[in-house]
C-alpha cells in the first residue's frame, strides 16, 4: 500500500513538472542587432553572421537552420550563439527553433546574399 502511494506521488510530481514547462519564445539578434518581424538582412557573399538567442526565454534546446542550402542545420542543438558564413549569392532563411520539453517556437529571418 505504501509503495503504491509513493509511486502515485512520484508519477504526479513528474506530470506536474513536465506539464508546467513554459512555452519558449524564440528570439535572436544578428551581429548584435535586433530586427523586426518584417526585416530582411542584406549581406555580401563571403560575409559571416553571428546569431545569438540569449533573448529567448524558457528554452532548453536551440536548433539553427539555413533554409536555401537544402535545409542545412548548424550548431549542436544546445548552443545559443552560432556563426555562419554565406558563400553563395542567393536568398536564404535563417531559422531558430527552440524547444522546452514538448513545447516549441521558431523565428525566421530572410537573408539576401549579394
Secondary structure, 3 states (H helix, E strand, C coil): CHHHHHHHHHHHHHHHHHHCCCCCECCCEECCECCCCCCEEEECCCCEEEEECCCCECCCEEEEEEECCCCEEECCCCCCEEEEECCCCEEEEEEEEEEECCEEEEEEEEEEEC
